[in-house]
Amino acid sequence: MANALNAADAARTKTQNPAASANTVPDQMPPARAPEDRDAASAALSALVAAQGVWGVRVHNVPPTVDAVTVANTLRTVTRTKHT
């Protein structure tokens, strides 16, 4: 996860400098944050990819990620139950 966030930071920096690439896209990334301030985003992203079937992700702060994935799985189960 940290590598993905670092890559996103690098991509954002590149798009902020139009001379860096002829095919830049508008910067839609939030401002860079300290690693300890990225837990909510990491947990949300982990829940999203878990919903797509990814079996595991590497995170530094496990409890909020477990909570996010558990809530997402519960919501998905409840939604399926109501629609069947």
Secondary structure, 3 states (H helix, E strand, C coil): CHHHHHHHHHHHHHHHCHHHCCCCCCCCCCCCCCHHHCHHHHHHHHHHHHHCCCCCCCCCCHHHHHHHHHHHHHHHHHHHHHCC
